[in-house]
């Protein structure tokens, strides 16, 4: 009997433990999890900071710093290294074109502009920046070609508002007219463009400035002064209101954000005063023209630096 019971007990395995008795799966130690997370974070941060595009931006920032210190050769070397790291970056090409232009190296600047346009294709930011740089360089045929292209992009691809593109083309025509490089037909087209932009978007001060500047070359000098008065008044009031909110101590030592905004407003006003100075000069208002010219210069008007 004992032998039979023993055999029977060996023939039947012990019952499986109930679910409540199954041991939970082992979790990885917390320290290991933290190590993995930190390692992945380090890889991500390392890639973010040390990929070619980021390194190209660092090189360009160093080039700008060298340029501001008048270390021209070092700036050019760093700019070339930036391009080697990120050769497909259209905006970087435009930055380098700007550097060459400021050194009066127009051939090198034009090469970089053409590279940027080829890389950027129909990117409205690239087309806009390239056109403005060509206008400042006095290469108005290229600038006006790009202005037409920008309007086409607005109409067909809609990656920029049409009123912005129309204002851009009108202003390109005005800059050409200032260099005596625009025909009467082009000036008339510019007036149509800016009137349509204002109809679409309203009396934006920058658009009123464009119209006022074009009126100088259309021959409507009184109308030009009226428009430019309005645009200047808008920005002067905006600056006065901003400064009025500051304490005397803040006026002496402006917070960085306010200082940046003040600089931007003064640069805009520099351009507007220079436009009105041209209108007053053509009207024979020599004293007013001089006052506006002095204000424009005190606020930093500078074709070479793009305050134009």
C-alpha positions in Angstrom: 0.0 0.0 0.0 2.8 2.4 0.8 4.6 1.4 -2.4 1.5 2.0 -4.5 0.9 5.4 -2.9 4.5 6.3 -3.5 4.3 5.4 -7.2 1.1 7.3 -7.6 2.5 10.4 -6.1 5.4 10.3 -8.5 3.2 9.8 -11.5 1.2 13.1 -10.9 3.2 16.4 -10.9 2.5 19.0 -8.3 -0.3 21.4 -9.2 0.9 24.7 -10.9 0.9 27.7 -8.6 -2.1 30.0 -8.8 -1.8 33.3 -10.5 -1.5 35.0 -7.2 1.5 32.9 -6.5 3.4 33.7 -9.8 6.3 35.9 -9.0 6.2 39.4 -10.7 8.5 40.0 -13.6 11.8 41.5 -12.5 12.2 45.2 -13.2 15.6 46.6 -14.3 17.3 48.4 -11.5 16.5 52.1 -11.3 20.2 52.9 -11.6 20.4 51.1 -14.9 17.3 52.9 -16.2 18.9 56.3 -15.3 22.1 55.3 -17.0 20.3 54.4 -20.3 18.2 57.6 -20.2 21.3 59.7 -19.6 23.2 58.0 -22.4 20.3 58.5 -24.9 20.1 62.2 -23.8 23.8 62.6 -24.3 23.6 61.1 -27.7 20.7 63.4 -28.6 22.3 66.5 -27.3 25.6 65.6 -28.9 23.9 65.1 -32.3 22.0 68.4 -31.9 25.1 70.4 -31.1 27.7 68.6 -33.3 25.8 67.8 -36.5 27.1 69.6 -39.5 24.3 72.2 -39.6 24.8 73.2 -36.0 28.5 73.4 -36.4 28.1 75.5 -39.5 26.0 78.0 -37.5 28.7 78.1 -34.9 31.3 78.8 -37.5 29.2 81.6 -39.0 28.6 83.2 -35.6 32.4 83.2 -35.1 32.8 84.7 -38.5 30.4 87.5 -37.6 32.3 88.1 -34.4 35.6 88.3 -36.3 34.1 90.6 -38.9 32.9 93.0 -36.2 36.5 93.1 -34.9 37.8 93.8 -38.4 39.5 90.4 -38.6 38.5 90.1 -42.3 40.7 87.2 -43.2 39.6 85.2 -40.2 36.0 86.0 -40.9 36.3 84.7 -44.5 38.1 81.5 -43.4 35.3 80.8 -40.9 32.6 81.5 -43.4 34.2 79.1 -45.9 34.4 76.5 -43.2 30.7 77.0 -42.5 29.8 76.5 -46.1 31.8 73.3 -46.3 29.9 72.0 -43.3 26.4 73.0 -44.6 26.7 73.6 -48.4 23.0 73.3 -49.0 22.0 76.1 -46.7 20.6 78.9 -48.8 20.3 81.4 -46.0 23.9 80.8 -45.0 24.9 81.7 -48.5 23.0 84.9 -48.3 24.8 85.8 -45.0 28.1 85.2 -46.7 27.0 87.3 -49.7 26.2 90.1 -47.2 29.7 89.8 -45.7 31.3 90.1 -49.2 29.0 93.1 -50.1 30.0 95.0 -46.9 33.6 94.5 -48.0 32.7 95.8 -51.4 33.4 92.5 -53.0 30.4 92.5 -55.3 31.5 89.7 -57.6 31.9 87.3 -54.7 28.6 88.5 -53.2 26.8 87.9 -56.5 28.2 84.3 -56.7 26.8 83.5 -53.3 23.5 85.1 -54.1 23.1 83.0 -57.2 24.0 79.9 -55.2 21.4 80.9 -52.6 18.7 81.3 -55.2 19.5 78.0 -56.8 19.4 76.2 -53.4 16.3 78.1 -52.0 14.4 77.8 -55.2 11.0 79.4 -54.4 11.5 79.9 -50.7 10.0 83.4 -50.3 12.4 84.4 -47.5 15.4 83.6 -49.8 13.9 85.4 -52.8 13.1 88.5 -50.6 16.5 88.7 -49.0 18.4 88.1 -52.2 16.3 90.8 -54.0 16.9 93.4 -51.2 20.7 92.7 -51.3 20.8 93.1 -55.1 18.9 96.4 -54.8 21.5 97.7 -52.3 24.2 96.5 -54.6 22.7 98.6 -57.4 22.0 95.5 -59.4 18.4 96.4 -60.0 17.6 94.2 -63.0 18.3 91.1 -60.9 16.3 92.6 -57.9 13.3 93.4 -60.1 13.4 90.0 -61.7 13.2 88.4 -58.2 10.5 90.9 -57.2 8.4 89.6 -60.1 9.2 86.0 -59.1 8.0 86.8 -55.5 4.6 88.0 -56.8 4.3 84.8 -58.9 5.1 82.7 -55.8 2.4 84.5 -53.9 -0.2 84.0 -56.6 0.7 80.4 -57.5 2.2 78.8 -54.4 0.7 81.0 -51.7 3.7 80.6 -49.4 3.7 84.4 -48.9 0.8 86.8 -48.7 0.1 88.6 -52.0 0.1 92.1 -50.3 3.6 91.4 -48.9 4.9 90.4 -52.3 3.3 93.5 -53.9 4.8 95.8 -51.3 8.2 94.2 -51.9 8.0 94.7 -55.6 6.9 98.3 -55.2 9.7 99.0 -52.8 12.2 97.4 -55.2 11.0 99.7 -57.9 11.4 102.7 -55.6 15.0 101.7 -54.8 15.7 101.4 -58.5 14.1 104.8 -59.1 16.3 106.3 -56.4 19.3 105.1 -58.5 17.7 106.4 -61.7 17.3 102.8 -62.8 13.5 102.5 -63.2 11.4 103.5 -66.2 8.2 105.5 -65.9 6.3 102.4 -66.7 7.9 100.5 -63.8 7.2 103.3 -61.4 3.5 103.2 -62.6 3.5 99.5 -62.0 4.9 100.0 -58.5 2.1 102.5 -57.7 -0.5 99.9 -58.8 1.2 97.3 -56.7 1.3 99.4 -53.5 -2.3 100.7 -53.9 -3.4 97.1 -54.3 -1.4 96.0 -51.2 -3.0 98.8 -49.1 -6.4 97.8 -50.5 -5.8 94.2 -49.4 -4.1 94.8 -46.0 -5.1 98.4 -44.9 -3.0 101.5 -44.1 0.0 99.7 -42.7 2.7 102.4 -41.9 5.4 100.5 -43.8 3.1 100.3 -46.9 2.3 104.0 -46.6 6.0 104.7 -46.6 6.5 102.6 -49.8 3.7 104.6 -51.5 5.2 107.9 -50.3 8.6 107.0 -51.5 7.3 106.0 -54.9 5.4 109.3 -55.2 8.7 111.1 -55.0 9.7 109.5 -58.3 6.2 109.8 -59.8 6.4 113.6 -59.3 3.7 113.8 -56.6 6.0 115.5 -54.0 3.2 117.0 -51.8 1.5 113.6 -51.7 4.8 112.0 -50.9 5.4 114.3 -47.9 1.8 113.6 -46.7 2.3 109.9 -46.7 5.8 110.0 -45.2 4.5 112.3 -42.4 1.9 109.8 -41.5 4.4 106.8 -41.5 6.9 108.7 -39.4 4.2 109.9 -37.0 3.1 106.3 -36.4 6.6 105.0 -35.6 7.6 108.1 -33.5 4.4 107.7 -31.4 5.1 104.0 -30.9 8.7 104.8 -29.8 7.5 107.6 -27.5 4.9 105.4 -25.9 7.4 102.6 -25.3 9.9 105.0 -23.7 7.2 106.7 -21.6 6.6 103.5 -19.8 10.2 103.3 -18.5 11.5 104.7 -15.3 14.3 107.3 -15.4 16.7 104.5 -14.4 15.5 102.2 -17.2 15.9 105.0 -19.7 19.5 105.3 -18.7 20.0 101.5 -18.6 17.3 99.9 -20.8 16.3 96.3 -20.3 17.6 94.2 -23.2 14.2 93.6 -24.8 13.3 97.3 -24.8 16.8 98.2 -26.0 16.3 95.8 -29.0 12.9 97.2 -29.8 14.2 100.8 -29.6 17.1 100.0 -32.0 14.6 98.4 -34.4 12.3 101.5 -34.3 15.2 103.9 -34.8 16.4 101.9 -37.8 12.9 102.0 -39.4 12.7 105.8 -38.7 16.2 106.3 -40.2 14.9 104.9 -43.5 11.7 106.9 -43.3 13.5 110.2 -42.5 15.9 109.6 -45.4 12.9 109.1 -47.7 11.2 112.3 -46.6 14.5 114.2 -46.9 14.5 113.2 -50.6 11.0 114.6 -51.0 11.9 117.9 -49.3 15.0 118.2 -51.3 13.1 117.9 -54.6 10.6 120.4 -53.3 13.4 122.9 -52.5 12.8 122.7 -48.8 16.5 122.6 -48.0 16.2 123.3 -44.3 13.6 120.5 -43.8 15.7 118.2 -46.0 18.8 118.8 -43.9 16.8 118.2 -40.6 15.5 114.9 -41.9 18.9 113.9 -43.3 20.5 114.6 -39.9 17.8 112.6 -38.1 18.3 109.7 -40.5 22.0 109.7 -39.9 21.6 109.9 -36.2 19.3 106.9 -36.3 21.8 104.9 -38.3 20.8 105.0 -42.0 23.3 102.9 -43.9 22.9 101.4 -47.3 25.9 99.1 -46.8 24.4 97.6 -43.6 20.8 97.3 -44.9 19.2 100.2 -43.1 17.9 101.5 -46.4 
